[in-house]
Amino acid sequence: MSAPGWPVRLAHAGVEVRPLRARDGAAWSEVRTRNERWLAPWEGRPPSQRPSSWAARNSPAVFAAMLRTQRREARAGRMLPFGITVDGRLRGAITVAGVTRGAYDGAHVGYWVDAAVAGRGVVPTALALVLDHAFGPVGLHRVEANVRPENAASLRVVRKLGFVEEGLLRRYLFIDEAWRDHLSFALLAEDAPGGVLRRLLDRPA
Ligand SMILES: CC(C)(COP(=O)(O)OP(=O)(O)OC[C@H]1O[C@@H](n2cnc3c(N)ncnc32)[C@H](O)[C@@H]1OP(=O)(O)O)[C@@H](O)C(=O)NCCC(=O)NCCS
């Protein structure tokens, strides 16, 4: 089975988004392990799952299992799971998940990047590339991003991209041993008629 718009590679100014591949396992595990303190406050886990160490949750073996799931979901058109590279090196990921067709034609997006390249607009560029693809060849109408109110950096990202705040999701994800509220943002296909990347690049400095 093939899904609209998948697989694909998209790039701008040294930032590329592309499907993860088996040989990314070592790099993925290295960057995730090194960034525990940077990533852990924002990532959830199923509350029914026994707590395990960050290293165990980010081993090459876990990557291999994640990749199998992602490939199956992507082929079925339910997910677009991208790695983010900067100048050819794996630095993060951006995942459009929960793709639901029909009258909704929507999905939600999540992202992270290596702290070593944070603050350089890597995720805004990657997200703009992914959104233009999602609203174009994939044919989505709505992409949602849900962000903890405490996550100032991620709030900056969605606001730079022109996402509109739509409400509060009470106790939305189980993160750091508790259910955490999230602010819900969405961007619609008609919100950036000239393209999301174009609009990002044209923002006043
Ligand atoms: C949120 C995140 C993806 C942003 O990615 P990014 O590529 O750094 O995005 P930007 O370059 O646009 O920076 C966003 C904001 O981070 C802050 N920032 C800037 N430099 C920074 C640095 N060196 N370290 C940390 N934060 C920095 C600034 O507030 C910046 O906003 P500004 O451009 O208006 O100054 C990244 O901070 C991250 O991976 N955080 C941990 C995981 C996470 O929160 N994921 C999202 C869950 S909803």
The ligand as an SDF file (V2000), in Angstrom:
LIG
                    3D

 48 50  0  0  0  0  0  0  0  0999 V2000
   11.0920   23.4670   20.9540 C   0  0  0  0  0  0  0  0  0  0  0  0
   12.2730   23.1920   20.0300 C   0  0  0  0  0  0  0  0  0  0  0  0
   11.9000   22.0530   19.1020 C   0  0  0  0  0  0  0  0  0  0  0  0
   12.5700   24.4650   19.2090 C   0  0  0  0  0  0  0  0  0  0  0  0
   13.4830   24.1500   18.1550 O   0  0  0  0  0  0  0  0  0  0  0  0
   14.5280   25.2440   17.5900 P   0  0  0  0  0  0  0  0  0  0  0  0
   15.0260   24.7160   16.2950 O   0  0  0  0  0  0  0  0  0  0  0  0
   15.5250   25.5530   18.6310 O   0  0  0  0  0  0  0  0  0  0  0  0
   13.5720   26.5260   17.3510 O   0  0  0  0  0  0  0  0  0  0  0  0
   14.0170   28.0640   17.2630 P   0  0  0  0  0  0  0  0  0  0  0  0
   15.4050   28.1660   16.7220 O   0  0  0  0  0  0  0  0  0  0  0  0
   12.9200   28.7520   16.5770 O   0  0  0  0  0  0  0  0  0  0  0  0
   14.0720   28.5490   18.7880 O   0  0  0  0  0  0  0  0  0  0  0  0
   12.8490   28.6470   19.5130 C   0  0  0  0  0  0  0  0  0  0  0  0
   13.0950   29.4150   20.8090 C   0  0  0  0  0  0  0  0  0  0  0  0
   14.0200   28.6890   21.6240 O   0  0  0  0  0  0  0  0  0  0  0  0
   14.7310   29.6370   22.4770 C   0  0  0  0  0  0  0  0  0  0  0  0
   16.1750   29.4790   22.2700 N   0  0  0  0  0  0  0  0  0  0  0  0
   16.9970   30.1990   21.4870 C   0  0  0  0  0  0  0  0  0  0  0  0
   18.2550   29.7410   21.5720 N   0  0  0  0  0  0  0  0  0  0  0  0
   18.2320   28.7120   22.4220 C   0  0  0  0  0  0  0  0  0  0  0  0
   19.2310   27.8360   22.9160 C   0  0  0  0  0  0  0  0  0  0  0  0
   20.4940   27.9190   22.5480 N   0  0  0  0  0  0  0  0  0  0  0  0
   18.8380   26.8840   23.7920 N   0  0  0  0  0  0  0  0  0  0  0  0
   17.5710   26.7880   24.1520 C   0  0  0  0  0  0  0  0  0  0  0  0
   16.5700   27.5720   23.6890 N   0  0  0  0  0  0  0  0  0  0  0  0
   16.9050   28.5360   22.8550 C   0  0  0  0  0  0  0  0  0  0  0  0
   14.2770   31.0050   22.0460 C   0  0  0  0  0  0  0  0  0  0  0  0
   13.2180   31.3940   22.8900 O   0  0  0  0  0  0  0  0  0  0  0  0
   13.7460   30.7480   20.6540 C   0  0  0  0  0  0  0  0  0  0  0  0
   12.8020   31.6960   20.2520 O   0  0  0  0  0  0  0  0  0  0  0  0
   13.2860   33.0260   19.4670 P   0  0  0  0  0  0  0  0  0  0  0  0
   13.7810   32.5580   18.1320 O   0  0  0  0  0  0  0  0  0  0  0  0
   12.0790   33.8590   19.3930 O   0  0  0  0  0  0  0  0  0  0  0  0
   14.4140   33.6320   20.2500 O   0  0  0  0  0  0  0  0  0  0  0  0
   13.5540   22.8190   20.8590 C   0  0  0  0  0  0  0  0  0  0  0  0
   13.7350   23.8090   21.8410 O   0  0  0  0  0  0  0  0  0  0  0  0
   13.4730   21.4370   21.5080 C   0  0  0  0  0  0  0  0  0  0  0  0
   13.7670   20.4090   20.8690 O   0  0  0  0  0  0  0  0  0  0  0  0
   13.0640   21.4110   22.8060 N   0  0  0  0  0  0  0  0  0  0  0  0
   12.9670   20.1500   23.5390 C   0  0  0  0  0  0  0  0  0  0  0  0
   11.8600   19.2240   23.0040 C   0  0  0  0  0  0  0  0  0  0  0  0
   10.5310   19.9350   22.8760 C   0  0  0  0  0  0  0  0  0  0  0  0
   10.1990   20.8150   23.6390 O   0  0  0  0  0  0  0  0  0  0  0  0
    9.7410   19.5440   21.8500 N   0  0  0  0  0  0  0  0  0  0  0  0
    8.4330   20.1450   21.6020 C   0  0  0  0  0  0  0  0  0  0  0  0
    7.3830   19.5800   22.4690 C   0  0  0  0  0  0  0  0  0  0  0  0
    5.8020   20.3880   22.1760 S   0  0  0  0  0  0  0  0  0  0  0  0
  1  2  1  0
  2  3  1  0
  2  4  1  0
  2 36  1  0
  4  5  1  0
  5  6  1  0
  6  7  2  0
  6  8  1  0
  6  9  1  0
  9 10  1  0
 10 11  2  0
 10 12  1  0
 10 13  1  0
 13 14  1  0
 14 15  1  0
 15 16  1  0
 15 30  1  0
 16 17  1  0
 17 18  1  0
 17 28  1  0
 18 19  1  0
 18 27  1  0
 19 20  2  0
 20 21  1  0
 21 22  1  0
 21 27  2  0
 22 23  1  0
 22 24  2  0
 24 25  1  0
 25 26  2  0
 26 27  1  0
 28 29  1  0
 28 30  1  0
 30 31  1  0
 31 32  1  0
 32 33  2  0
 32 34  1  0
 32 35  1  0
 36 37  1  0
 36 38  1  0
 38 39  2  0
 38 40  1  0
 40 41  1  0
 41 42  1  0
 42 43  1  0
 43 44  2  0
 43 45  1  0
 45 46  1  0
 46 47  1  0
 47 48  1  0
M  END
$$$$
